[in-house]
Amino acid sequence: MGWASEGVVAESQQMAWPLQLARRANRQMSAPYIAFPGCRSPFRAPLLTFQRVSNESVAIPASLLSCAPLDPLATSIPAANVAMNAARAADALRTTPENTTDLGNRQLYSRVLPPNTSQVMAMEQQNPKFVSVELGANEVLGGIEGRFVPGVNVVPLPFFAADYAVILDRVARTVNTGAVLVGLIDDVRQFPSFRAGTELWLERGQFRAFGVIVLPDCENSPNVLFIPQIVPAAVARAAQTRQPSPLSCTASLDPTARDFILSPTEVAQVNGLLAQLDGYIHQQAQQRGWAFFRLQALYGKSGVKGPFSVAQLMASPQPYGPYFSLDGVHPSALGQTVLTDAAAAAINVRYQLGLPVGIGALIAGR
């Protein structure tokens, strides 16, 4: 939907890859554009401000954040883009503005979907000729919490597959041209926001400038840390207490703890589920004769994850580089363009549409 920097607003929605793709086909795709400052409002750069664009603190729980209305110029809902932040396949089938249990996105649902309408229902109501389906990532994304608990923070393949197949059956009954399915990534460590403990140890001198002491357990740590939850919190503690803030790379002994540190075992579990879901999505695309591309086109792209720098993280306008937004997970406008290239190439192979490809490489100066 154009979610970026932990929020969504019309500016980022306009750069979502489906809308970029439509423009390459000389079409204008409608979207439920959210007025400024967003719903919820994106992070403000640099992260050292600890604020969102709305001037709200990043420490405020998502369920308590403000949510701007639809932009006055937005098309009435449902618009052609019915994507929803954090939605899983089960949500796409059954979740409506009235029954959502996602408190952090409750208000957003009413901005995107009409009453008593799920994403799939909203798609069907519009009788589209062509549909893109990007689901599966949120079934695994709970793994960033530093735990792998099937049925709690990740969704096992059989549950995803059951709902995903129903979604695709309903797409097949609706479209008269075709569809493109989106696969996943190879390795959770490809997120620029995941860093090895050893990388933090090498930056220990720079961390001191922010009042953070990287503990010796990071020096030879086999673990990877989800930086957005760990480093800014440590910097904020140091600033608030005016005391050195310790940063440890040791994972909790409790496998159900949300410590945002992945052990090698947990990395293998997350990557195993990614491979299972990705394989199933690819299989469905082949069986149904639809186009297919993968988020790996961006997350596995050479050079998108540079060396870790705490100064860049906290004080730079691009803490995770030019391809990713301020949350370290979702693409920036340039990252969305890379995905647009991948989508266009895949659709050209399957449907011979002749969509322009390579624009993202030109923007990147390659």
LUMZATI-654380 format. One record per residue: x, y, z of N, C-alpha, C in turn. Coordinates in pm, whole numbers, padded with zeros to 5 digits, always signed. Last residue first. Layout:
<sites>
XYZXYZXYZ/...
</sites>
This chain:
<sites>
+02293+00360-01230+02375+00247-01272+02390+00245-01424/+02136+00544-01101+02262+00589-01158+02352+00478-01203/+01889+00488-01013+01997+00457-00919+02132+00499-00975/+01744+00542-01237+01732+00633-01125+01849+00614-01029/+01815+00318-01392+01854+00452-01439+01851+00552-01322/+01698+00112-01249+01843+00115-01261+01892+00252-01306/+01428+00178-01281+01488+00182-01148+01639+00187-01155/+01391+00130-01551+01383+00268-01502+01449+00279-01367/+01374-00128-01635+01508-00071-01624+01509+00071-01574/+01104-00150-01864+01182-00211-01758+01319-00145-01754/+00775-00093-01983+00913-00044-01970+00981-00107-01849/+00595-00375-02110+00606-00267-02011+00751-00221-02000/+00509-00570-02294+00604-00466-02334+00614-00350-02238/+00347-00786-02254+00285-00654-02256+00380-00542-02296/+00360-01075-02238+00414-00999-02351+00351-00861-02365/+00293-01228-02020+00183-01173-02099+00228-01089-02219/+00532-01330-01907+00410-01413-01911+00308-01361-02011/+00723-01130-01943+00754-01269-01980+00626-01350-01998/+00589-00907-01838+00626-00911-01980+00654-01054-02027/+00577-00976-01571+00452-00966-01647+00480-00969-01797/+00848-00962-01504+00776-01088-01490+00647-01088-01573/+00904-00691-01552+00977-00794-01625+00901-00927-01621/+00733-00567-01366+00715-00543-01509+00783-00652-01592/+00843-00658-01122+00705-00692-01160+00684-00678-01310/+01096-00543-01132+01083-00689-01125+00944-00733-01166/+01030-00269-01139+01106-00330-01248+01088-00481-01252/+00906-00251-00891+00829-00225-01012+00899-00285-01133/+01120-00292-00721+01014-00394-00727+00927-00376-00851/+01252-00051-00772+01320-00178-00802+01217-00291-00813/+01063+00125-00672+01091+00126-00815+01164+00000-00858/+01078+00079-00403+00955+00042-00472+00977+00039-00623/+01329+00195-00359+01312+00051-00343+01186+00001-00411/+01258+00462-00399+01353+00397-00490+01345+00246-00480/+01086+00500-00182+01035+00518-00318+01127+00450-00419/+01180+00227+00039+01165+00369+00006+01104+00378-00133/+01026-00070+00179+01105+00003+00079+01081+00154+00082/+01049-00169+00527+00972-00141+00406+01052-00054+00309/+01257-00185+00719+01191-00305+00670+01124-00279+00536/+01347+00052+00827+01445-00053+00802+01386-00182+00751/+01200+00276+00865+01174+00165+00956+01266+00046+00932/+01261+00464+00672+01318+00484+00805+01286+00372+00904/+01306+00261+00372+01250+00372+00449+01307+00371+00590/+01559+00182+00132+01469+00146+00240+01426+00268+00320/+01745+00263-00053+01640+00173-00100+01535+00140+00007/+01951+00420+00055+01851+00483-00032+01733+00394-00071/+02006+00338+00408+02042+00349+00268+01927+00398+00182/+01904+00358+00658+01920+00223+00604+01955+00224+00455/+01890+00632+00709+01962+00545+00802+01986+00404+00750/+01891+00899+00562+01870+00766+00505+01943+00663+00591/+01957+01118+00709+01822+01116+00652+01789+00982+00586/+02137+01028+01012+02130+01043+00867+01985+01048+00819/+02156+00970+01281+02166+01110+01240+02151+01134+01090/+02135+00695+01337+02066+00791+01423+02060+00932+01365/+02276+00561+01129+02146+00517+01175+02070+00628+01246/+02520+00695+01113+02428+00702+01000+02288+00664+01045/+02618+00619+01366+02600+00762+01334+02505+00779+01217/+02638+00346+01343+02539+00400+01436+02516+00548+01411/+02662+00161+01058+02716+00281+01122+02609+00337+01214/+02745-00130+00873+02666-00068+00978+02739+00052+01037/+02782-00129+00514+02837-00148+00649+02753-00074+00752/+02469-00181+00326+02608-00141+00344+02658-00169+00484/+02265-00330+00134+02293-00336+00277+02440-00306+00299/+02264-00319-00138+02158-00245-00067+02182-00241+00083/+02455-00466-00280+02490-00333-00234+02382-00258-00158/+02241-00657-00480+02378-00630-00439+02395-00485-00395/+01929-00758-00355+02003-00677-00452+02142-00644-00398/+01756-00885-00194+01879-00956-00228+01967-00880-00325/+01546-00709-00182+01618-00740-00058+01747-00818-00082/+01457-00697-00457+01507-00580-00384+01596-00621-00269/+01409-00957-00530+01465-00866-00630+01519-00740-00567/+01274-01071-00322+01419-01091-00325+01485-00999-00428/+01013-01059-00379+01069-00945-00306+01221-00953-00299/+00967-01196-00709+00994-01210-00567+01044-01079-00507/+00703-01282-00942+00834-01226-00909+00849-01228-00759/+00496-01416-01193+00552-01431-01058+00684-01358-01048/+00186-01463-01373+00321-01408-01359+00365-01417-01213/+00007-01777-01406+00018-01635-01377+00164-01591-01367/-00081-02040-01424-00035-01971-01544-00023-01821-01528/-00141-02194-01211-00250-02111-01263-00209-02031-01387/+00098-02320-01154-00021-02400-01180-00131-02320-01247/+00269-02100-01106+00294-02190-01218+00168-02269-01255/+00153-01988-00876+00167-01908-00998+00186-01997-01120/+00180-02202-00699+00047-02157-00738+00052-02073-00866/+00460-02212-00673+00386-02327-00727+00248-02286-00776/+00507-01966-00547+00560-01991-00681+00486-02106-00749/+00380-02016-00302+00334-01906-00388+00380-01928-00532/+00538-02228-00208+00397-02249-00234+00341-02141-00326/+00788-02106-00178+00772-02218-00270+00627-02242-00306/+00727-01919+00021+00770-01874-00111+00752-01984-00214/+00672-02089+00236+00567-02003+00182+00601-01955+00041/+00925-02216+00265+00803-02293+00246+00693-02208+00182/+01104-02003+00305+01121-02091+00189+00993-02170+00160/+01005-01900+00549+01009-01816+00428+01017-01903+00302/+01059-02117+00714+00920-02081+00685+00911-01991+00562/+01340-02106+00713+01271-02227+00668+01126-02198+00632/+01389-01860+00826+01423-01881+00686+01357-02005+00629/+01301-01912+01088+01237-01808+01008+01264-01831+00860/+01484-02117+01160+01340-02140+01162+01265-02040+01076/+01732-01990+01136+01703-02106+01051+01553-02135+01046/+01701-01798+01336+01722-01756+01197+01686-01870+01102/+01689-01967+01558+01570-01889+01521+01581-01836+01378/+01951-02066+01558+01837-02157+01546+01713-02084+01500/+02102-01831+01598+02114-01907+01472+01999-02004+01451/+01869-01595+01749+01979-01690+01757+01992-01761+01623/+01775-01264+01731+01757-01396+01673+01884-01479+01689/+01620-01034+01931+01750-01093+01901+01727-01234+01851/+01389-00934+02038+01435-00880+01910+01579-00919+01878/+01263-01043+02252+01386-00970+02280+01447-00907+02154/+01008-01176+02363+01022-01077+02255+01145-00990+02283/+01028-01523+02443+01049-01383+02481+01067-01295+02358/+01017-01791+02397+00896-01714+02365+00910-01566+02396/+01250-01906+02484+01228-01901+02340+01103-01824+02299/+01452-01774+02723+01311-01807+02703+01279-01796+02554/+01700-01672+02722+01691-01818+02729+01547-01866+02710/+01756-01402+02496+01691-01457+02613+01689-01609+02607/+02080-01338+02355+01938-01367+02342+01883-01425+02472/+02314-01083+02381+02275-01216+02429+02124-01233+02420/+02411-00836+02334+02376-00917+02217+02335-01058+02255/+02336-00528+02503+02379-00667+02503+02334-00738+02376/+02427-00218+02598+02362-00288+02488+02420-00429+02481/+02377+00025+02858+02440-00098+02807+02358-00160+02694/+02426+00365+02872+02322+00266+02847+02385+00140+02789/+02544+00596+03112+02574+00502+03004+02467+00393+02993/+02308+00858+03184+02397+00753+03230+02428+00661+03112/+02097+01022+03139+02231+01082+03143+02333+00987+03204/+01848+00930+03095+01905+00906+03229+02037+00977+03249/+01797+01012+02831+01701+01042+02938+01763+01031+03077/+02015+00920+02681+01982+01064+02681+01891+01101+02797/+02003+00646+02730+02122+00720+02769+02092+00870+02777/+01755+00586+02617+01778+00565+02761+01896+00646+02809/+01807+00643+02345+01710+00723+02419+01729+00707+02570/+01991+00441+02284+02032+00582+02273+01937+00670+02353/+01827+00217+02319+01946+00233+02402+01995+00378+02401/+01637+00264+02120+01594+00255+02260+01712+00275+02354/+01790+00251+01884+01730+00379+01926+01685+00378+02072/+01866-00038+01909+01962+00072+01915+01898+00205+01952/+01623-00201+01910+01728-00212+02011+01814-00086+02022/+01446-00176+01703+01392-00191+01837+01498-00180+01946/+01606-00153+01473+01508-00048+01506+01451-00056+01647/+01772-00398+01473+01824-00268+01513+01717-00165+01550/+01760-00700+01576+01671-00614+01500+01693-00471+01548/+02062-00891+01556+01973-00804+01632+01887-00720+01538/+02186-01223+01562+02158-01101+01486+02050-01023+01560/+02454-01417+01717+02317-01369+01705+02308-01247+01613/+02701-01501+01784+02643-01561+01663+02504-01507+01633/+02950-01275+01901+02813-01324+01909+02766-01385+01777/+03193-01177+01974+03190-01299+01893+03050-01360+01892/+03108-00927+02091+03230-00940+02012+03228-01063+01921/+02895-00906+02262+02869-00883+02119+02990-00921+02032/+02978-00922+02517+02912-01042+02464+02876-01026+02316/+03078-00673+02594+03169-00768+02530+03101-00892+02473/+02833-00418+02503+02892-00514+02597+02979-00616+02524/+02849-00089+02423+02829-00221+02363+02904-00322+02449/+02702+00174+02569+02816+00084+02588+02781-00052+02529/+02606+00494+02462+02574+00351+02465+02702+00269+02476/+02629+00764+02409+02605+00722+02546+02575+00575+02563/+02709+00826+02162+02566+00833+02186+02529+00784+02326/+02975+00771+02170+02937+00911+02145+02787+00933+02167/+02975+00498+02188+03002+00575+02311+02963+00721+02293/+02945+00413+01927+02830+00402+02018+02851+00487+02143/+03203+00438+01831+03103+00536+01787+02979+00532+01877/+03314+00213+01957+03368+00346+01982+03270+00455+01944/+03170-00004+01853+03156+00030+01995+03211+00169+02028/+03156-00121+01609+03115+00019+01616+03114+00071+01760/+03215-00384+01652+03312-00306+01576+03282-00156+01580/+02977-00458+01777+03101-00455+01854+03207-00370+01783/+02801-00460+01565+02783-00360+01669+02910-00346+01752/+02901-00679+01427+02900-00548+01361+02884-00437+01464/+02856-00888+01605+02994-00849+01577+03001-00712+01509/+02582-00923+01590+02641-00865+01711+02782-00818+01688/+02448-00828+01272+02516-00923+01358+02576-00852+01479/+02131-00682+01209+02277-00673+01211+02334-00774+01309/+01857-00581+01025+01914-00690+01103+02066-00683+01093/+01789-00380+00851+01769-00354+00994+01814-00469+01083/+01801-00470+00596+01910-00383+00641+01903-00354+00790/+01729-00812+00554+01676-00683+00596+01792-00595+00642/+01872-01045+00535+01886-00949+00426+01819-00816+00456/+01805-01215+00735+01921-01129+00760+01946-01031+00647/+01611-01376+00631+01568-01262+00712+01682-01165+00738/+01642-01480+00301+01705-01481+00432+01665-01357+00509/+01496-01468+00059+01571-01589+00095+01607-01595+00242/+01155-01350+00030+01300-01333+00028+01367-01461+00075/+00867-01420-00179+00930-01362-00061+01080-01348-00079/+00643-01339-00457+00711-01428-00364+00790-01350-00259/+00340-01241-00585+00467-01191-00533+00523-01289-00431/+00169-01283-00893+00188-01320-00754+00328-01281-00711/-00046-01131-01118+00093-01150-01080+00098-01178-00931/-00293-01228-01363-00251-01183-01230-00101-01199-01217/-00542-01167-01620-00442-01245-01549-00406-01185-01415/-00796-01113-01752-00666-01102-01818-00561-01188-01749/-01017-01124-01604-01028-01181-01738-00899-01169-01817/-01090-01201-01257-01012-01137-01363-01038-01202-01498/-01261-01373-01100-01289-01231-01120-01218-01172-01241/-01177-01626-01057-01316-01610-01100-01349-01466-01137/-00919-01576-00963-00936-01642-01092-01077-01627-01146/-00976-01470-00710-00913-01385-00812-00938-01444-00951/-01073-01701-00592-01165-01588-00610-01108-01486-00709/-00843-01855-00589-00962-01905-00660-01058-01790-00688/-00682-01699-00425-00648-01711-00567-00764-01766-00647/-00815-01734-00179-00799-01601-00237-00774-01610-00387/-00782-02009-00145-00917-01955-00160-00912-01816-00224/-00505-02019-00114-00567-02088-00227-00708-02036-00252/-00472-01879+00126-00416-01825+00003-00481-01889-00119/-00587-02048+00319-00648-01918+00289-00601-01862+00156/-00412-02271+00299-00557-02287+00291-00626-02157+00254/-00155-02162+00337-00191-02220+00208-00342-02234+00192/-00157-02082+00608-00144-01983+00501-00196-02040+00370/-00183-02335+00727-00284-02232+00753-00280-02123+00645/+00050-02472+00636-00085-02523+00607-00195-02419+00626/+00277-02300+00728+00237-02314+00587+00095-02366+00568/+00209-02101+01026+00261-02219+00955+00203-02231+00815/+00286-01775+01108+00177-01860+01059+00235-01979+00981/+00402-01625+01414+00424-01667+01276+00314-01767+01238/+00319-01576+01669+00374-01463+01594+00413-01499+01451/+00138-01805+01707+00141-01686+01792+00194-01567+01715/+00166-02006+01526+00032-01981+01577+00023-01861+01668/+00498-02072+01629+00391-02093+01533+00253-02078+01597/+00727-01870+01731+00622-01945+01799+00505-01960+01702/+01019-01753+01764+00952-01826+01657+00851-01919+01722/+01168-01433+01832+01110-01560+01875+01040-01624+01757/+01233-01180+01759+01334-01260+01827+01280-01388+01885/+01064-01035+01608+01054-01018+01752+01159-01096+01828/+01075-01113+01352+01169-01007+01389+01166-00983+01540/+00868-01290+01314+00997-01344+01355+01098-01238+01393/+00657-01163+01201+00662-01167+01346+00793-01221+01399/+00679-01218+00931+00744-01097+00983+00747-01091+01135/+00535-01423+00827+00668-01455+00880+00728-01338+00958/+00302-01316+00741+00292-01443+00813+00424-01478+00880/+00384-01104+00590+00339-01076+00728+00318-01202+00810/+00440-01232+00347+00549-01173+00426+00506-01151+00571/+00191-01309+00242+00286-01409+00290+00396-01353+00378/+00103-01132-00059+00072-01182+00074+00178-01285+00114/+00010-00970-00316+00133-00971-00236+00095-01005-00092/-00118-00989-00622-00140-01046-00489-00005-01054-00418/-00280-00796-00870-00154-00836-00806-00185-00882-00665/-00493-00847-01149-00478-00834-01003-00336-00872-00962/-00695-00724-01411-00566-00778-01371-00547-00751-01222/-00949-00630-01436-00898-00714-01544-00770-00787-01501/-01185-00624-01161-01059-00587-01227-01024-00683-01341/-01441-00562-01024-01429-00636-01150-01300-00605-01225/-01486-00452-00778-01438-00362-00882-01418-00429-01017/-01556-00646-00598-01656-00543-00629-01617-00457-00748/-01321-00789-00557-01426-00845-00642-01528-00740-00685/-01183-00618-00381-01128-00649-00513-01238-00697-00605/-01351-00630-00161-01332-00501-00228-01273-00520-00366/-01317-00901-00092-01449-00853-00134-01437-00721-00210/-01049-00890-00016-01088-00972-00130-01225-00930-00182/-01062-00718+00207-00982-00682+00090-01025-00761-00033/-01409-00701+00321-01270-00744+00332-01194-00700+00207/-01658-00502+00463-01593-00544+00338-01449-00583+00366/-01805-00351+00646-01835-00494+00628-01776-00552+00499/-01756-00035+00484-01807-00116+00594-01836-00260+00553/-01464-00024+00263-01599+00014+00302-01647-00073+00420/-01116+00032+00339-01225-00058+00303-01361-00003+00344/-00944+00242+00415-00916+00164+00294-01037+00085+00246/-01022+00357+00647-00978+00448+00541-00966+00374+00408/-01072+00150+00815-01188+00228+00771-01151+00330+00664/-00810+00063+00862-00903-00023+00789-01022+00057+00735/-00704+00265+01023-00661+00256+00884-00757+00169+00802/-00807+00213+01274-00856+00330+01202-00819+00325+01054/-00661-00027+01332-00808-00024+01330-00861+00095+01249/-00396-00075+01361-00442-00041+01227-00593-00030+01218/-00358-00138+01627-00269-00040+01566-00313+00005+01429/-00539-00343+01675-00566-00210+01731-00480-00102+01667/-00672-00581+01508-00542-00512+01501-00563-00367+01547/-00906-00702+01477-00851-00704+01614-00716-00635+01621/-01184-00612+01277-01040-00620+01295-01002-00618+01443/-01454-00586+01225-01410-00700+01305-01260-00710+01326/-01499-00349+01078-01576-00374+01199-01517-00484+01285/-01339-00348+00851-01321-00240+00949-01392-00268+01081/-01259-00705+00826-01328-00584+00782-01301-00472+00882/-01111-01008+00726-01108-00892+00816-01171-00770+00751/-01108-01224+00540-01216-01212+00637-01220-01084+00719/-00899-01224+00344-01025-01294+00322-01138-01246+00410/-00697-01077+00457-00743-01040+00324-00878-01104+00294/-00654-01225+00692-00714-01091+00698-00771-01051+00563/-00533-01453+00592-00659-01466+00665-00730-01332+00675/-00297-01342+00490-00395-01399+00398-00531-01412+00466/-00245-01036+00679-00211-01171+00639-00319-01223+00544/-00149-00696+00695-00251-00796+00666-00188-00929+00626/+00023-00484+00740+00026-00595+00836-00076-00704+00806/-00164-00252+00550-00049-00278+00634-00076-00395+00729/-00324-00353+00256-00340-00311+00396-00215-00348+00476/-00455-00279-00072-00352-00333+00016-00365-00274+00155/-00622-00200-00270-00685-00235-00142-00585-00298-00046/-00633+00008-00527-00532-00051-00439-00597-00075-00303/-00869+00113-00626-00812-00004-00692-00705-00071-00608/-01086+00187-00344-01003+00225-00458-00941+00099-00516/-01416+00145-00220-01279+00097-00233-01211+00151-00359/-01379+00503-00164-01337+00364-00142-01451+00268-00175/-01329+00770-00399-01409+00702-00296-01367+00557-00285/-01004+00911-00442-01120+00843-00497-01199+00778-00384/-00896+01216-00284-00890+01072-00301-01019+01018-00363/-00903+01480-00221-00894+01448-00363-00894+01298-00390/-00900+01489+00057-01022+01532-00014-01021+01496-00163/-00758+01195+00202-00735+01322+00133-00862+01361+00057/-00905+01054+00492-00872+01046+00351-00850+01186+00295/-00762+01172+00807-00869+01121+00719-00818+01103+00577/-00497+01050+01022-00557+01153+00937-00667+01092+00850/-00469+00951+01339-00492+00894+01206-00565+00997+01123/-00243+00932+01621-00344+00999+01539-00354+00932+01403/-00196+00649+01842-00149+00751+01749-00264+00810+01668/-00265+00437+01995-00298+00569+02048-00256+00682+01955/-00171+00207+01880-00315+00218+01896-00359+00356+01944/+00106+00231+01899+00041+00250+01770-00109+00273+01784/+00227+00419+02183+00177+00295+02121+00097+00323+01995/+00494+00648+02161+00350+00632+02179+00304+00503+02113/+00756+00682+02090+00729+00592+02202+00580+00569+02225/+00781+00875+01905+00784+00738+01855+00755+00637+01965/+00553+01146+01963+00671+01068+02003+00664+00928+01944/+00431+01358+01703+00407+01261+01810+00535+01185+01840/+00470+01511+01483+00527+01561+01608+00495+01470+01727/+00407+01386+01250+00297+01452+01320+00341+01520+01448/+00632+01247+01187+00608+01370+01114+00498+01453+01180/+00757+01136+01509+00693+01114+01381+00670+01249+01314/+01074+01135+01683+00940+01185+01654+00889+01131+01522/+01342+01120+01747+01247+01035+01820+01103+01084+01802/+01556+01241+01631+01448+01329+01679+01349+01253+01766/+01714+01040+01536+01754+01100+01663+01649+01199+01715/+01639+00979+01284+01576+00904+01392+01608+00962+01529/+01613+01301+01112+01676+01174+01145+01608+01107+01265/+01288+01205+00994+01434+01193+00987+01497+01320+01044/+01000+01070+01148+01071+01188+01099+01221+01159+01097/+00778+00805+01054+00890+00856+01132+00946+00982+01066/+00433+00878+00951+00566+00817+00938+00669+00879+01033/+00129+00841+01130+00225+00931+01070+00363+00866+01064/-00076+00553+01045-00018+00650+01134+00090+00732+01065/-00154+00804+00852-00230+00716+00943-00161+00579+00948/-00068+01155+00786-00070+01012+00768-00149+00937+00873/-00088+01433+00824+00045+01370+00826+00044+01219+00822/-00215+01433+00490-00102+01461+00578-00155+01483+00721/-00455+01177+00397-00409+01316+00409-00288+01326+00502/-00422+00893+00198-00437+00945+00334-00380+01086+00339/-00591+00755-00074-00486+00845-00029-00519+00905+00107/-00654+00477-00182-00720+00551-00073-00622+00646-00007/-00608+00498-00538-00566+00451-00407-00639+00532-00301/-00616+00406-00888-00666+00481-00773-00619+00416-00643/-00387+00428-01145-00449+00338-01048-00492+00419-00927/-00384+00511-01471-00381+00572-01339-00457+00481-01243/-00168+00390-01729-00294+00385-01655-00275+00458-01523/+00060+00326-01874-00020+00443-01911-00161+00438-01853/+00212+00139-01760+00116+00089-01860+00023+00200-01906/+00342+00285-01574+00421+00237-01688+00331+00182-01798/+00135+00318-01393+00179+00434-01472+00264+00392-01591/+00127+00061-01284+00014+00109-01363+00056+00228-01451/+00370+00064-01142+00350-00029-01252+00237+00016-01344/+00318+00254-00945+00424+00279-01042+00407+00191-01166/+00119+00111-00813+00084+00236-00879+00191+00277-00980/+00261-00114-00717+00149-00132-00810+00109-00004-00882/+00468+00012-00551+00501-00047-00681+00380-00074-00770/+00400+00342-00429+00387+00197-00414+00404+00129-00551/+00393+00615-00453+00514+00547-00501+00510+00396-00480/+00160+00700-00337+00177+00725-00480+00295+00650-00538/+00209+00646-00069+00114+00563-00143+00131+00579-00294/+00375+00854+00005+00433+00720-00007+00340+00626-00082/+00186+01067-00010+00314+01073-00082+00376+00936-00100/-00026+00996+00165-00045+00999+00020+00086+00995-00058/+00108+00771+00410+00053+00901+00374+00052+00905+00221/+00191+00563+00683+00147+00575+00544+00079+00709+00524/+00465+00416+00873+00341+00491+00857+00301+00496+00711/+00727+00333+00893+00633+00300+01001+00506+00382+00994/+00847+00393+00652+00889+00467+00772+00788+00453+00885/+00561+00302+00463+00703+00336+00468+00731+00415+00594/+00326+00156+00251+00368+00173+00390+00518+00197+00393/+00217+00109+00008+00304+00224+00019+00340+00256+00162/+00081-00122+00000+00000+00000+00000+00084+00126+00000/
</sites>
